[in-house]
Each structure stands twice: as structure tokens, then as C-alpha cells.
Amino acid sequence: MRAPNWINALFSGPHGRLEDRRNSFTAIRIGFAFLVLYGHALMLPNGLPMTGDWPVFIDNSVQFALDGFFILSGYMIAASLMNRRNMLNYAASRVLRIFPGLIVAALLLWLVVGPLFTDLSWGAYFTHPDSLTFLARIIFQIEPQADLPGVFADHPLTDMNGPLWTIRYELLAYLAAGVLAVMGLFRNKWWILVLFAGAALLSDMEMVWPYDGIGSGTLFAAARFGGAFMTGAVFYAWRDRIPLAPGWAVVLILAAIGLQSTPASMISAQIAMAYVTLWAGFLAIPGKTGHAIRNVEDVSYGVYILHWPIGQMLLASFPDIAPHVLLLAMAPLALLAGWLLRVLIEIPALNAKSSIVAGLRRFRPQAAKPA
């Protein structure tokens, strides 16, 4: 007996193809970045912990956005590693995706924002140990939320760039996926399923037996973002078996709600988040609107890494600014800064990838010819 048409419509749907470039994932990443910006606009004037129903709701939504970044990253990285064998090209893509923008952001904080907003003399500022080590701490992710001497010292939060703490986990995910691909594990859908099961188990164990010793925050973040990354990866690896349809999205959301008081709360929420994100990302939006959404410039990284210092500077200039007024000022400035970073730094760096890879290949040792 055939299912009614409305059942088929709810639970049957194609899983889109990244190769067709008919998706809205760039726009979704930008949306995630602006959701993080909104949360920080509420956080910067008031500090932590967040209080009040609406700020707490937004902060929880921000956590979903952060997971969403890693879910999409896992999906895209799996696509890259399962379809391409060139690890030098993979490594260059990942480095050029993260470091040019990060280096520019760190330099701007150190050379422009710091001197303009420090309470110290410029001489004292530039010779202070925290200033001398700032670039290394940020760029090498030793202390991604480092502050600068005398800068924003009277703010509720003194970090120069709070969002940068997630970058180290993104880099670790890239590194782990690359190593596993060289071993052949991240190129096989069955091994990716096994790796996902391991990440899910670690997530569950963190919820049941949370570690509270040295490095507890790092371990929790690794379990959390590792689970999100592998969720995205397994969705790509098994895309031929995963239809994308609204009915399954509702089922997975309800399952996540039902499991929220269990050890599976974190991973079940990430599975639901992944499904909804992919379903929305592959929706066929018609006409000029769909074309504009699919082809929007990817300013997400710039907005993400630059909105916090913009908010801090606004707060320093207008100490009594209300959170939602701060939001209205931060959003367009972060969009402009993100666009400039994209056009002036990210795109030229990515366009140089072929030349960089070719140059690196020339230095690769050649196998000795037989006598």
C-alpha cells in the first residue's frame, strides 16, 4: 500500500549535491556569525554570566550557532577529503582560510586598537610583556582571548577578541581530519561512521562523567566541537542514504528535546541541528532572491573575528550605550569590516593558493633514481 502524498512530501526529499553549488550554506554561516554578534552585543556591556530570559535564550542560540559552524565545516571537509587526494592542496586551503585574516586581525588589535584605547603611554604599552607577546599568543592560539595592557581595562570583559577561542578547535579538527585521511580513515564512509560513533561516545561520557581537572574546559570543547564536526562529516559520507525533508527535521528536533536530560543531550541536539541546517541549506529558493542568497559574498569569517573589538571600541567611546543600541551600531560596522577583510585579504590569499602549492612542490624531495 502506497503512503499518502502528504506523507511522501514530509518524509521524502533529495539530498542536494555540493558539486551543483546550489546551496545557501554561505548565507547560513553569515547568519550564524551575526547571531554570535547579537549575543556579544548583549554580553559586552553587562559581562558574564548572562541574566534575564531573553539574554539567556540568545546565549543558548549562540551555542547552537557555534556548533553549526563546526557541523558545516565537518560536512565540507569530508567532501574535500573524500573526493580529492592532494593533501598539500588541502593543507594550503585550510591555512589560507584561517591565518591571513587572523594575522591581520591580530595586527590591527596590537598596532591600532591597543594604542588608541590604552590607559598607558605608548612607550609603556609597546614595551609591556603582554604587548610584546600578544601577536604570538593570538596567532598561535596560545591564549586566543588575550588582552592588551591598559586596553578596555574598566570593561566588564577585558578580552581583545573573545570569539577567537574557537579557532584552535577548528584548526585541530582540520589537522585530525587530514591525518585520518592520510591513514585512509577519513576517505571511507564506514570509517567516518566509526569515528562519528567514537565522537558521540566521548560526548556522552563528558555529560555523564565531566572531568574537572587541569584542561577540563579544553576537553569539554574538544568533545563538543569534535562531535559537531563528525556529525557534519557523517552526514556527507552517508548523503546517499539521508533524505532531506521537513518531517524528519521535526522528528529529530523532538527527539533532541526528549533526550535533553540524558547523556545523549549534546550529540542528539547536534544531529538535529545538522539535519535542519542541511535541509535549509539545500532548499531550492527560486528566482533572483535564491540567486542572491546562493551567491552572497562570504563575509562570515570577517564578521566573526572582527565584531568583538568593534563592540569593545564602541563601548569605550559610549560607556552608557544600551545593548540593543550597541547591536545596531556593531552590525553594519562588522559587515563592512568583514567585507573589507574578505575582499582585501581572504580572496587574494585564496587566489594565491595555486602558486603557493606549486612553489611548495618544487621543494618536495624527489625519489632517487635507480643507478
N, C-alpha and C positions, 0 to 999 in steps of 0.2 A: 504493500500500500504506500503510495507516494505521500510525502509530507505536504501539507498545505503550502501555497506560495508564500504566505507571510512568514512561515517558519523558515523556509529556504532563504528568504530575504534577510531575516535576522541572523541566521547562523551560517550562511554561505557567502563567501566573498573572496576575491583573488588576493594573493599576497603580492604586492607590487614588486617591480624589479628596479633596483638601483641603477642598472645599466640604462634604463629608459630616461633617467633624470626627470621623471615626472613625480616629484615628491615635494613636500613642504618642510623638510627637516631643517633647512637653514632658518626659515621663519620661526619654527618651533624653538630652535636654540636661541634665537633673538628674544623670543617671548620668555624663555627661562631666565635669560640674563636680566631682563627688565623686572621680572618678578623678584630676583635676588636684590636688584637695586631698590625696589619698593620696601623690602624687608629691612634693608640697611638704612633707608631714609627714616624709618621708624626707630631704628636701633641707635643711630649715631647721636641724636640729641638726648636720649634717655639712658643709654647704657644697657647693661645686662644685669639680671635676667629680664626678659620681656614680660610685661604685665598688662592685664586687660584682655578681654575676649578677642577683640579684633587683631591687636598686635600678635597675640599668641597664634591665632589662626593663620596670619600671614607668615609668621616664622615657620610654622609647620608646613605651609605651602612651599616656602623656600627650600626646606629639606627635600621635598619631592622634586623640586627643580634641579637641585644638585644631583640627586640620583638620576634624573632624566638625562643630564649631561653625560654621565657615565654609561647609561644604557645605550644612548645613541653612539657614543664612542665605541663601545663593545661591538655594536652592530656593524659600524663602518670598518673597524679594524679587522673583524672576521671576514668581511667582504674583501678587504685588501689582501689579507694573508692567504685566504683560500683560493684566490684567483690569480695571484702573482707570486713569482718565485724569487724576485730580485730583492734580497734583504738590504742591499746598500741603498736602493731607492726607497725602501720602506723606512730605514733609519733616517735618511735625509729628509723625508717628508715629515716625520714626527718631530725632528729637531727644528726644522724651519717653521713648523706650525706653532711651536711654543716659544722658542728662545728669542727670536728677533723682537717680538712685541714685549716680552718680559724684560729684556735688556733695556729697551727704550723706556719702558715704564719706570724701571729702577733708576735710570739716569735722570729722568725728569723729576722724580721724587728727591733724589740726592742733590742735584745741581740747581733746580728751580724752586720746587715747593719748599724744601727744607730751608734754604737761605731766606726766602720771603717770609716764612712764618715762625722761624725760631726766635726764642727769647734771648739767645746768646748773641755775642758779636760774631761776625763771620769768621774771624780768626779762631775763636774758641769753638765754633761749630765745626769747621773743617778739620781741626786737629783733635777733636774728641774721638776716643776709641770707637764709640758707636757709629760715628760718621765714617771713619776710616774703613770699618769692616762692613758697612751697610751693603754695598754692591755685592760682595761675596755672599753675604747671608741671604740676600734675596735671590740672586741669580742661581746659586747652587742649592737653594731651598733648605739651607741650614736652619734659618729662622725666618720663614716667609712672612710672619706678622711682626717683623722687627719695627721698632720706632727709631726716630732720629732725635738727637739731643735738643731739648727745649722746644720741640715742634709738637703742637697740639697738646701740650703737657697738662692743660687745665680742662681738656675734654673728657667726657665720660669714658670714651675709648681712645687710647693714645696711638693705636696701631696706624702705621702709614698706609697699609693696604691689607685690610682684613681678609678679603676673598682669596688671596694668594695661597692660603693653606691647602687648598685642594689640588694645586698644580703638582705637588710632589707625588700624589697618588695617581694622577693622570700619567705622569712620567713612569712611575713604577708599573702601571698597567701596560703601557706601551712596551716597556722593557721585558716584562714577563711574557707577554704575547709573542714578542719577537723571538725570545729564547725557546719558547714552546713550539713555535713554528719551525725553527731550525731543527728541533728534535722530531718534527713531523706530527706533533700532537695537535697543534692549532690549525692544521690544514685538513683534519679528518673530523667529520661531523660526529662520529661516535665518541672520539676522544674529547671533543668540545662538550658533549653531553656529560661525560665523566667529570670533566673539570668543573662544569656548572654544578653537578651534584656535590663535589667537594666544597665549592664556594658556599652552596646552600647549607651544607652541614656546618661549616665554620660560622656562618651567620646564626644558625640555630644555637650552636654552642655558646656563642657570645651572649645570646639572650638568656640562656639557662645558667651558665657559669661565667658571668662577666669578670674579667681579670681586672684587678685594681692596683697592680704594682707598677713598677717603672715601665713606661711606654704603653700604658693602658689605653690612652687616647689614640695612639698610633695603631695599635692592634684593632681597636674597635672600628676606626676609619677604614683600615685595610679590609676588614671583614665586610663592612657596609658597602664600600665602593667596589670591592672585588666581586661581591655578589651582584651588584648592579651591572658591572662591566660584563660579567659572564652571562647574565640574563640576556643582555643585548646580543652577545655572541651566539648563544644557543638559538635565539630567535632567527638569526641569519642562517646559521648552519642547517636548521630544520625548516626553512621557509617554505619548502615544497610540501610540507605536511601541516602547515599552520595557516588556515584561512583567516582573513581579517574581516570581521563582521561585528556590528553593534551588539548583537545578542551575546556573543562570547565576551565582549568587553564588560557588559553588565554582570555576567556570571562571575568573572574574575574579580571585579570590584566587590561584589557581595561576598565572595569567598575571602578576600583580604579583610573585609570588615569583620566577618565571622571569626577569623584567625588572629585578630589584633591583640588578644590577651594570651596568646600561645607563643611557644618558642619560634614558630614559623611566621611571626608577625612581620618581620622586616623583609624576608625574602618573598613572602606572598604579596606584600604591597608593591615590591619592585616588579614582580611578574605582571601584576595588574597595570602598573604604571607603564611597563614596556609595551604591553598589548595596546593600551589606549593610545600611547604615543605613536606607535607604528600604524595603527588603524587610521588615526587622524592624519599622519604624515603622508599616507598613500591615498587619501581621499582625492577623487578626481574633481577638482574645483574648476568649473568651466569659465570660458571667456577671458576677458582682459584681467579680471580680478585674479583668476587662477594663474595666469601667466606672470603677473606682477609678484604674487606670493612665491611662486616657484623660482623666480629669478632675482629675488631681493639680494642685495649685497650682504655678505656675511660679516656683519659688524659685531657679532655676539661676543667674540673674544675680547675685542677692544672695550666694549661696554662693560664686560665682566671685570676686567683688570684695572679699569680707569675710573669707574663710578665712585668708589670709596674715597680716594683722595680728593675728587671733586666735591663730594659731600663734606669732607673734613674742612676744605678751604672755605666753602660757603658757611659752614658753622662757625669757623673762626672769624669770618667777616661780619656775620649777623648772629651773634650768640643767642638771641632770643627767638630765632626762627622756629616756627611751628613745624612739626614733622611733615604734614602734607604740603606745606609751602616749600619745604626743603625738597620734597619729592618733585614738585612741579618745576623747581629750578634745576635739580640734578638731571632729570630725564633728558631734556634737549641738549644739555651740555655734554652728557655722557654719549648721546647719539652722535653728536658732532665729533667728539674726541675718538669714538670708536671708528667712525667713517675715515677720519684722517689717518689713524693707525693702520686701517685696512688698506687704504689707497697708497700711502706713502711708505709703509714698512712691510706689511704682510704680503701683499701681492708682488712687489718687486722681489722679496725674498723667495717666495714660492716659484716665481718665474726663473730665478737663478738656479733652481734645483738641478736641471739637466746639466748645466755647466759644472756645478759642484760635483755631481756624481761622476761625470766624465773625468774631471780632474782627480778625484779620489781613485778611480780605476787605474789611472796611469801609475799611481804609486803602489798598486797592489802587487805583491811579489809574484813573479812568474815561475811556473814549474820548470825545473831544469830539464833541458833536452837530453835524450839519451846519447851517449858517445857513439 
